[in-house]
Amino acid sequence: MDKKHALAYFLEDLWTKGFKLSDEDVRFIYFGKNSTNATEWKTIIAVRTTLKVQQKFDPSFFISVLEHIAKPHINSKRQAYQSIEKRLYSASSG
């Protein structure tokens, strides 16, 4: 997969699997990516997490996750997922 277009391929794959994001949702995903200066892989993780936790695309949840993992000290997918889990766990138990 072309890393430069990984997000586009990921979104297209969601579509083929039956998960239909609206044009507005897709524009918001790219807006969030650009406004946080996040990498494609971090943006994909934020979309995946949003869909998994919310069972739909929730823009405010997505941007919250993306802002959280867009931080420069998160350098791997594993770190991103661990950081998200820690944050979700602390939010639900707090």
Buried (B, 14 or more C-beta within 10 A) or exposed (E): EEEEEBBEBBBEEBEEEEEEBEEEBBEBBEEBBEEBEBBBBBBBBBBBBBBEEEEEBBBEBBBBBBBBBBBEEBEEEEEBBEBBEEBEEEEEEE
